Amino acid sequence: MTPPDDDPALRALVERVRAAQADGSALEIAGHGSKAFYGGPRHGEALYTTGLTGISSYEPTELVVSARAGTPIAELEAALAEQGQCLPFEPPRFRIGSVAKGTVGGLVAAGLSGPSRASVGAVRDHVLGATLLNGRAEVLSFGGQVMKNVAGYDVSRLLCGSMGVLGIVLEVSLKVLPVQPATATLRFELDEAAALAQLNAWGGQPLPISASAWWSGMLLLRLRGARAAVNAAVDTLLTKHRGEGVDDGMATPFWDGLRDHEDEFFIKARTAVESNTGAALWRLSVPQTAAPVSLPGEQLIEWGGAQRWWCTAASAATVREAAQRAGGHATLFRGGDKAAGVFTPLSAPLTRIQRELKREFDPAGVFNRGRLYPDL
């Protein structure tokens, strides 16, 4: 990372944080605002990272790339694609209008992963290192740029999903992977219980399953890997089960839409949320083997059954109780009343840890007050 004295954009951020620390004001970290809807209510003056752009380093043979916080994900992926590589966890790119606006800094801060999460891991599993501007206006570096590096590794991971409450992610180093040579999508007409049972059964078999999605009686399965492995899996699945292949011309837009929350389910959910009828979009994280969750509204299931999206008008207490009965927790993703908190309340020991981390990285409470938990 370029030292602040040699980087006008970074120097401006340092000076603004130093001033906020001195006068006790709050700052709201932002890229292009593509995820402004996510997390708790926003407070304070917007502090934009869009001046920190560009790929700092890229070693295709080492499968490692470093990029600055304001770099659009789409720009980073275009550079990776030229080398036949990708971000395997498929972070949502979230459009504003017709342009994908999600940034690398927001990717880490939000910690959101796409359809392939269950097969390749989450954002935090691919973060090798990060540079952070903390609440004391100090530039700190953690981790490194090689996959075997362990120095500070957990601190870099700690930033994933932190919603900016610990500081501004200035730069991040990520593990990338080659694009798989073959992809195929299959679909099966199954009700929810049958789809979950089938996904659990397939999960115990040597199948190159990359992603799955169930909605409204239809289960879609994406296979990725070596061409021979994908072809063999297609033959096996279509021979043993009633299903059909989906043409790539239809499958690719579907998976991209699911990743970027632009497919039919998410469009309908956003419309319902914006109609002021009391509907909200919830994200339930449960064990893959959990039984069907019963709530009013519409549901989409991903990650082999582990991620269950619900667009429902049910109360927060009802949704959280349903998630807890299933062995998981619920996050208010879009819309709804955020007064009671967006993320599931933590136990007393975990709350204490979160407060200590906040105190260590941002003692004056400069950054993103209330975005992760109401009292942080």
MARNU-166704 format. One record per residue (C-alpha): residue number from 1; residue in three letters; x, y, z. Coordinates in nm, 2 decimals. Layout:
{NUM; ALA; {X; Y; Z}}
...
END
This chain:
{1; MET; {0.00; 0.00; 0.00}}
{2; THR; {0.13; 0.34; -0.09}}
{3; PRO; {0.22; 0.55; 0.22}}
{4; PRO; {-0.03; 0.83; 0.30}}
{5; ASP; {0.22; 1.10; 0.22}}
{6; ASP; {0.25; 0.98; -0.13}}
{7; ASP; {-0.11; 0.91; -0.20}}
{8; PRO; {-0.35; 1.21; -0.20}}
{9; ALA; {-0.67; 1.00; -0.18}}
{10; LEU; {-0.54; 0.80; 0.12}}
{11; ARG; {-0.40; 1.12; 0.29}}
{12; ALA; {-0.74; 1.28; 0.26}}
{13; LEU; {-0.90; 0.98; 0.43}}
{14; VAL; {-0.65; 0.98; 0.71}}
{15; GLU; {-0.69; 1.35; 0.77}}
{16; ARG; {-1.07; 1.32; 0.78}}
{17; VAL; {-1.06; 1.03; 1.03}}
{18; ARG; {-0.81; 1.22; 1.25}}
{19; ALA; {-1.05; 1.52; 1.25}}
{20; ALA; {-1.35; 1.30; 1.34}}
{21; GLN; {-1.16; 1.14; 1.62}}
{22; ALA; {-1.08; 1.48; 1.76}}
{23; ASP; {-1.43; 1.62; 1.75}}
{24; GLY; {-1.63; 1.30; 1.82}}
{25; SER; {-1.82; 1.31; 1.49}}
{26; ALA; {-1.94; 0.99; 1.31}}
{27; LEU; {-1.84; 0.88; 0.97}}
{28; GLU; {-2.03; 0.65; 0.73}}
{29; ILE; {-1.79; 0.45; 0.51}}
{30; ALA; {-1.92; 0.42; 0.15}}
{31; GLY; {-1.81; 0.31; -0.19}}
{32; HIS; {-2.08; 0.37; -0.45}}
{33; GLY; {-2.36; 0.30; -0.20}}
{34; SER; {-2.47; -0.03; -0.37}}
{35; LYS; {-2.52; -0.19; -0.03}}
{36; ALA; {-2.66; 0.11; 0.15}}
{37; PHE; {-2.98; -0.09; 0.22}}
{38; TYR; {-2.79; -0.36; 0.41}}
{39; GLY; {-2.72; -0.34; 0.78}}
{40; GLY; {-2.84; -0.11; 1.05}}
{41; PRO; {-2.94; 0.26; 1.00}}
{42; ARG; {-2.66; 0.49; 0.87}}
{43; HIS; {-2.52; 0.77; 1.08}}
{44; GLY; {-2.27; 1.04; 1.01}}
{45; GLU; {-2.10; 1.21; 0.72}}
{46; ALA; {-2.03; 0.98; 0.42}}
{47; LEU; {-1.67; 0.90; 0.37}}
{48; TYR; {-1.61; 0.76; 0.02}}
{49; THR; {-1.34; 0.52; -0.08}}
{50; THR; {-1.39; 0.56; -0.45}}
{51; GLY; {-1.06; 0.75; -0.48}}
{52; LEU; {-0.88; 0.43; -0.39}}
{53; THR; {-0.90; 0.23; -0.71}}
{54; GLY; {-0.69; -0.01; -0.91}}
{55; ILE; {-0.53; -0.35; -0.89}}
{56; SER; {-0.21; -0.31; -0.68}}
{57; SER; {-0.06; -0.64; -0.78}}
{58; TYR; {-0.16; -0.96; -0.96}}
{59; GLU; {0.04; -1.28; -0.98}}
{60; PRO; {-0.17; -1.53; -1.19}}
{61; THR; {0.08; -1.81; -1.14}}
{62; GLU; {0.05; -1.76; -0.76}}
{63; LEU; {-0.33; -1.73; -0.77}}
{64; VAL; {-0.32; -1.40; -0.57}}
{65; VAL; {-0.45; -1.05; -0.65}}
{66; SER; {-0.44; -0.73; -0.45}}
{67; ALA; {-0.68; -0.45; -0.51}}
{68; ARG; {-0.77; -0.12; -0.35}}
{69; ALA; {-1.10; -0.06; -0.18}}
{70; GLY; {-1.28; 0.15; -0.44}}
{71; THR; {-1.20; -0.09; -0.72}}
{72; PRO; {-1.53; -0.21; -0.88}}
{73; ILE; {-1.57; -0.59; -0.85}}
{74; ALA; {-1.66; -0.60; -1.22}}
{75; GLU; {-1.33; -0.44; -1.31}}
{76; LEU; {-1.13; -0.68; -1.09}}
{77; GLU; {-1.31; -0.98; -1.25}}
{78; ALA; {-1.25; -0.85; -1.60}}
{79; ALA; {-0.87; -0.85; -1.53}}
{80; LEU; {-0.89; -1.20; -1.38}}
{81; ALA; {-1.09; -1.33; -1.68}}
{82; GLU; {-0.81; -1.23; -1.91}}
{83; GLN; {-0.60; -1.49; -1.73}}
{84; GLY; {-0.87; -1.75; -1.71}}
{85; GLN; {-0.93; -1.69; -1.34}}
{86; CYS; {-1.21; -1.58; -1.12}}
{87; LEU; {-1.33; -1.49; -0.77}}
{88; PRO; {-1.47; -1.84; -0.69}}
{89; PHE; {-1.71; -1.73; -0.41}}
{90; GLU; {-1.91; -1.51; -0.66}}
{91; PRO; {-1.97; -1.19; -0.45}}
{92; PRO; {-2.28; -1.00; -0.56}}
{93; ARG; {-2.19; -0.70; -0.77}}
{94; PHE; {-2.52; -0.51; -0.70}}
{95; ARG; {-2.62; -0.27; -0.97}}
{96; ILE; {-2.72; 0.10; -0.94}}
{97; GLY; {-2.92; 0.16; -1.25}}
{98; SER; {-2.76; -0.05; -1.52}}
{99; VAL; {-2.40; -0.04; -1.38}}
{100; ALA; {-2.25; -0.29; -1.14}}
{101; LYS; {-2.13; -0.07; -0.85}}
{102; GLY; {-2.01; -0.32; -0.59}}
{103; THR; {-1.65; -0.25; -0.48}}
{104; VAL; {-1.37; -0.46; -0.33}}
{105; GLY; {-1.39; -0.28; 0.00}}
{106; GLY; {-1.77; -0.34; 0.02}}
{107; LEU; {-1.71; -0.71; -0.08}}
{108; VAL; {-1.50; -0.76; 0.24}}
{109; ALA; {-1.70; -0.53; 0.47}}
{110; ALA; {-2.04; -0.70; 0.38}}
{111; GLY; {-1.89; -1.05; 0.36}}
{112; LEU; {-2.16; -1.16; 0.11}}
{113; SER; {-2.10; -1.47; -0.11}}
{114; GLY; {-2.29; -1.60; -0.41}}
{115; PRO; {-2.43; -1.93; -0.53}}
{116; SER; {-2.10; -2.12; -0.51}}
{117; ARG; {-2.05; -2.05; -0.14}}
{118; ALA; {-2.14; -2.41; -0.03}}
{119; SER; {-1.88; -2.56; -0.26}}
{120; VAL; {-1.58; -2.32; -0.25}}
{121; GLY; {-1.62; -2.14; 0.08}}
{122; ALA; {-1.70; -1.78; 0.18}}
{123; VAL; {-1.53; -1.45; 0.13}}
{124; ARG; {-1.33; -1.49; 0.45}}
{125; ASP; {-1.19; -1.82; 0.32}}
{126; HIS; {-1.02; -1.63; 0.03}}
{127; VAL; {-0.89; -1.33; 0.21}}
{128; LEU; {-0.51; -1.35; 0.25}}
{129; GLY; {-0.43; -1.00; 0.38}}
{130; ALA; {-0.58; -0.65; 0.42}}
{131; THR; {-0.47; -0.30; 0.49}}
{132; LEU; {-0.70; -0.10; 0.73}}
{133; LEU; {-0.74; 0.26; 0.84}}
{134; ASN; {-0.85; 0.24; 1.20}}
{135; GLY; {-1.02; 0.49; 1.42}}
{136; ARG; {-0.69; 0.63; 1.54}}
{137; ALA; {-0.61; 0.73; 1.18}}
{138; GLU; {-0.34; 0.46; 1.17}}
{139; VAL; {-0.28; 0.25; 0.86}}
{140; LEU; {-0.24; -0.11; 0.96}}
{141; SER; {-0.15; -0.41; 0.75}}
{142; PHE; {-0.25; -0.77; 0.83}}
{143; GLY; {-0.17; -1.10; 0.66}}
{144; GLY; {0.01; -1.12; 0.34}}
{145; GLN; {0.00; -1.21; -0.03}}
{146; VAL; {0.07; -1.58; -0.03}}
{147; MET; {-0.16; -1.86; 0.06}}
{148; LYS; {0.06; -2.01; 0.32}}
{149; ASN; {0.10; -1.69; 0.51}}
{150; VAL; {-0.05; -1.71; 0.86}}
{151; ALA; {0.08; -1.39; 1.03}}
{152; GLY; {-0.22; -1.18; 1.11}}
{153; TYR; {-0.44; -1.41; 0.90}}
{154; ASP; {-0.73; -1.41; 1.15}}
{155; VAL; {-0.74; -1.03; 1.17}}
{156; SER; {-0.78; -1.01; 0.79}}
{157; ARG; {-1.07; -1.25; 0.81}}
{158; LEU; {-1.21; -1.06; 1.11}}
{159; LEU; {-1.29; -0.77; 0.87}}
{160; CYS; {-1.52; -0.99; 0.66}}
{161; GLY; {-1.87; -0.91; 0.75}}
{162; SER; {-1.77; -0.64; 1.00}}
{163; MET; {-1.98; -0.38; 0.82}}
{164; GLY; {-1.70; -0.12; 0.85}}
{165; VAL; {-1.73; -0.08; 1.23}}
{166; LEU; {-1.36; -0.16; 1.28}}
{167; GLY; {-1.22; 0.07; 1.02}}
{168; ILE; {-1.18; 0.14; 0.65}}
{169; VAL; {-1.06; -0.15; 0.44}}
{170; LEU; {-0.80; 0.02; 0.21}}
{171; GLU; {-0.67; -0.27; 0.02}}
{172; VAL; {-0.72; -0.65; 0.02}}
{173; SER; {-0.53; -0.95; -0.11}}
{174; LEU; {-0.75; -1.24; -0.23}}
{175; LYS; {-0.69; -1.59; -0.34}}
{176; VAL; {-0.83; -1.66; -0.69}}
{177; LEU; {-0.89; -1.98; -0.88}}
{178; PRO; {-0.89; -2.09; -1.25}}
{179; VAL; {-1.22; -2.09; -1.42}}
{180; GLN; {-1.35; -2.45; -1.44}}
{181; PRO; {-1.34; -2.59; -1.79}}
{182; ALA; {-1.69; -2.73; -1.79}}
{183; THR; {-2.03; -2.62; -1.66}}
{184; ALA; {-2.38; -2.77; -1.68}}
{185; THR; {-2.71; -2.69; -1.53}}
{186; LEU; {-2.99; -2.94; -1.46}}
{187; ARG; {-3.35; -2.88; -1.33}}
{188; PHE; {-3.59; -3.11; -1.14}}
{189; GLU; {-3.95; -3.06; -1.05}}
{190; LEU; {-3.96; -3.13; -0.67}}
{191; ASP; {-4.14; -2.99; -0.37}}
{192; GLU; {-3.94; -2.83; -0.09}}
{193; ALA; {-3.91; -3.14; 0.13}}
{194; ALA; {-3.81; -3.36; -0.16}}
{195; ALA; {-3.56; -3.11; -0.29}}
{196; LEU; {-3.39; -3.08; 0.05}}
{197; ALA; {-3.38; -3.46; 0.09}}
{198; GLN; {-3.23; -3.49; -0.26}}
{199; LEU; {-2.97; -3.22; -0.20}}
{200; ASN; {-2.86; -3.39; 0.12}}
{201; ALA; {-2.83; -3.72; -0.06}}
{202; TRP; {-2.63; -3.57; -0.35}}
{203; GLY; {-2.41; -3.40; -0.10}}
{204; GLY; {-2.28; -3.74; 0.01}}
{205; GLN; {-2.19; -3.84; -0.34}}
{206; PRO; {-1.88; -3.75; -0.55}}
{207; LEU; {-2.06; -3.51; -0.77}}
{208; PRO; {-1.91; -3.17; -0.89}}
{209; ILE; {-2.20; -2.97; -0.75}}
{210; SER; {-2.11; -2.60; -0.77}}
{211; ALA; {-2.45; -2.44; -0.68}}
{212; SER; {-2.81; -2.51; -0.62}}
{213; ALA; {-3.14; -2.31; -0.60}}
{214; TRP; {-3.49; -2.42; -0.52}}
{215; TRP; {-3.79; -2.19; -0.57}}
{216; SER; {-4.16; -2.25; -0.64}}
{217; GLY; {-4.13; -2.63; -0.70}}
{218; MET; {-3.82; -2.62; -0.92}}
{219; LEU; {-3.47; -2.73; -0.82}}
{220; LEU; {-3.18; -2.62; -1.03}}
{221; LEU; {-2.84; -2.77; -0.99}}
{222; ARG; {-2.51; -2.63; -1.14}}
{223; LEU; {-2.22; -2.87; -1.20}}
{224; ARG; {-1.87; -2.74; -1.25}}
{225; GLY; {-1.53; -2.91; -1.29}}
{226; ALA; {-1.34; -3.12; -1.54}}
{227; ARG; {-1.53; -3.19; -1.85}}
{228; ALA; {-1.53; -3.57; -1.80}}
{229; ALA; {-1.65; -3.53; -1.44}}
{230; VAL; {-1.93; -3.29; -1.54}}
{231; ASN; {-2.04; -3.51; -1.83}}
{232; ALA; {-2.04; -3.82; -1.61}}
{233; ALA; {-2.24; -3.64; -1.34}}
{234; VAL; {-2.50; -3.53; -1.59}}
{235; ASP; {-2.54; -3.88; -1.72}}
{236; THR; {-2.58; -4.02; -1.37}}
{237; LEU; {-2.83; -3.76; -1.25}}
{238; LEU; {-3.05; -3.77; -1.56}}
{239; THR; {-3.05; -4.15; -1.57}}
{240; LYS; {-3.15; -4.19; -1.20}}
{241; HIS; {-3.37; -3.89; -1.16}}
{242; ARG; {-3.64; -3.72; -1.36}}
{243; GLY; {-3.48; -3.40; -1.48}}
{244; GLU; {-3.36; -3.21; -1.78}}
{245; GLY; {-3.06; -3.01; -1.89}}
{246; VAL; {-3.08; -2.63; -1.92}}
{247; ASP; {-2.92; -2.45; -2.21}}
{248; ASP; {-2.63; -2.23; -2.12}}
{249; GLY; {-2.80; -1.94; -2.28}}
{250; MET; {-3.07; -1.96; -2.01}}
{251; ALA; {-2.86; -2.10; -1.73}}
{252; THR; {-2.59; -1.84; -1.72}}
{253; PRO; {-2.83; -1.54; -1.69}}
{254; PHE; {-3.01; -1.73; -1.42}}
{255; TRP; {-2.70; -1.79; -1.20}}
{256; ASP; {-2.57; -1.44; -1.26}}
{257; GLY; {-2.92; -1.30; -1.17}}
{258; LEU; {-2.92; -1.51; -0.85}}
{259; ARG; {-2.57; -1.39; -0.77}}
{260; ASP; {-2.65; -1.02; -0.82}}
{261; HIS; {-3.00; -1.04; -0.67}}
{262; GLU; {-3.16; -0.96; -1.00}}
{263; ASP; {-3.35; -1.28; -1.08}}
{264; GLU; {-3.73; -1.31; -1.05}}
{265; PHE; {-3.74; -1.40; -0.68}}
{266; PHE; {-3.53; -1.10; -0.57}}
{267; ILE; {-3.71; -0.86; -0.81}}
{268; LYS; {-4.04; -0.97; -0.66}}
{269; ALA; {-3.91; -0.94; -0.31}}
{270; ARG; {-3.77; -0.59; -0.37}}
{271; THR; {-4.11; -0.48; -0.51}}
{272; ALA; {-4.29; -0.63; -0.21}}
{273; VAL; {-4.06; -0.45; 0.03}}
{274; GLU; {-4.09; -0.12; -0.15}}
{275; SER; {-4.47; -0.14; -0.16}}
{276; ASN; {-4.49; -0.06; 0.21}}
{277; THR; {-4.71; -0.37; 0.28}}
{278; GLY; {-4.50; -0.48; 0.58}}
{279; ALA; {-4.30; -0.73; 0.38}}
{280; ALA; {-3.92; -0.77; 0.44}}
{281; LEU; {-3.65; -0.99; 0.29}}
{282; TRP; {-3.49; -1.22; 0.54}}
{283; ARG; {-3.18; -1.43; 0.50}}
{284; LEU; {-3.19; -1.75; 0.72}}
{285; SER; {-2.86; -1.94; 0.78}}
{286; VAL; {-2.94; -2.30; 0.89}}
{287; PRO; {-2.78; -2.64; 0.87}}
{288; GLN; {-2.81; -2.80; 0.53}}
{289; THR; {-3.00; -3.09; 0.68}}
{290; ALA; {-3.26; -2.87; 0.86}}
{291; ALA; {-3.62; -2.95; 0.79}}
{292; PRO; {-3.84; -2.70; 0.59}}
{293; VAL; {-3.89; -2.37; 0.77}}
{294; SER; {-4.26; -2.27; 0.78}}
{295; LEU; {-4.33; -1.90; 0.74}}
{296; PRO; {-4.59; -1.70; 0.54}}
{297; GLY; {-4.46; -1.56; 0.21}}
{298; GLU; {-4.22; -1.68; -0.06}}
{299; GLN; {-3.90; -1.87; -0.02}}
{300; LEU; {-3.58; -1.94; -0.22}}
{301; ILE; {-3.33; -2.19; -0.10}}
{302; GLU; {-2.96; -2.19; -0.18}}
{303; TRP; {-2.63; -2.35; -0.07}}
{304; GLY; {-2.77; -2.71; -0.06}}
{305; GLY; {-3.03; -2.60; 0.19}}
{306; ALA; {-2.81; -2.39; 0.42}}
{307; GLN; {-2.93; -2.05; 0.30}}
{308; ARG; {-3.31; -1.98; 0.29}}
{309; TRP; {-3.44; -1.65; 0.17}}
{310; TRP; {-3.78; -1.55; 0.29}}
{311; CYS; {-3.98; -1.26; 0.17}}
{312; THR; {-4.24; -1.24; 0.45}}
{313; ALA; {-4.46; -1.00; 0.65}}
{314; ALA; {-4.40; -1.21; 0.96}}
{315; SER; {-4.27; -1.03; 1.26}}
{316; ALA; {-3.90; -1.03; 1.34}}
{317; ALA; {-3.96; -1.24; 1.65}}
{318; THR; {-4.15; -1.50; 1.44}}
{319; VAL; {-3.87; -1.52; 1.18}}
{320; ARG; {-3.59; -1.54; 1.43}}
{321; GLU; {-3.78; -1.81; 1.63}}
{322; ALA; {-3.83; -2.01; 1.32}}
{323; ALA; {-3.46; -1.99; 1.23}}
{324; GLN; {-3.36; -2.08; 1.58}}
{325; ARG; {-3.59; -2.39; 1.58}}
{326; ALA; {-3.41; -2.50; 1.26}}
{327; GLY; {-3.08; -2.46; 1.43}}
{328; GLY; {-2.97; -2.14; 1.27}}
{329; HIS; {-3.02; -1.76; 1.28}}
{330; ALA; {-3.19; -1.49; 1.07}}
{331; THR; {-3.07; -1.16; 0.92}}
{332; LEU; {-3.30; -0.88; 0.81}}
{333; PHE; {-3.15; -0.83; 0.47}}
{334; ARG; {-3.38; -0.57; 0.31}}
{335; GLY; {-3.67; -0.36; 0.44}}
{336; GLY; {-3.85; -0.41; 0.77}}
{337; ASP; {-3.81; -0.24; 1.10}}
{338; LYS; {-3.44; -0.21; 1.19}}
{339; ALA; {-3.50; -0.07; 1.54}}
{340; ALA; {-3.45; -0.42; 1.70}}
{341; GLY; {-3.14; -0.48; 1.51}}
{342; VAL; {-3.06; -0.64; 1.17}}
{343; PHE; {-2.84; -0.92; 1.28}}
{344; THR; {-2.93; -1.18; 1.54}}
{345; PRO; {-2.84; -1.05; 1.89}}
{346; LEU; {-2.53; -1.20; 2.03}}
{347; SER; {-2.48; -1.39; 2.36}}
{348; ALA; {-2.32; -1.19; 2.64}}
{349; PRO; {-1.97; -1.33; 2.59}}
{350; LEU; {-1.98; -1.26; 2.22}}
{351; THR; {-2.11; -0.91; 2.28}}
{352; ARG; {-1.82; -0.85; 2.51}}
{353; ILE; {-1.57; -0.96; 2.25}}
{354; GLN; {-1.73; -0.74; 1.98}}
{355; ARG; {-1.72; -0.44; 2.22}}
{356; GLU; {-1.35; -0.50; 2.30}}
{357; LEU; {-1.27; -0.53; 1.93}}
{358; LYS; {-1.45; -0.20; 1.86}}
{359; ARG; {-1.27; -0.04; 2.14}}
{360; GLU; {-0.93; -0.16; 2.01}}
{361; PHE; {-0.98; -0.06; 1.65}}
{362; ASP; {-1.21; 0.24; 1.69}}
{363; PRO; {-1.20; 0.37; 2.05}}
{364; ALA; {-1.38; 0.70; 1.96}}
{365; GLY; {-1.66; 0.52; 1.78}}
{366; VAL; {-1.60; 0.70; 1.45}}
{367; PHE; {-1.70; 0.44; 1.20}}
{368; ASN; {-2.04; 0.31; 1.10}}
{369; ARG; {-2.22; 0.35; 1.43}}
{370; GLY; {-2.50; 0.10; 1.45}}
{371; ARG; {-2.45; -0.07; 1.11}}
{372; LEU; {-2.35; -0.41; 1.27}}
{373; TYR; {-2.52; -0.39; 1.61}}
{374; PRO; {-2.71; -0.10; 1.76}}
{375; ASP; {-2.47; -0.04; 2.05}}
{376; LEU; {-2.14; -0.06; 1.84}}
END
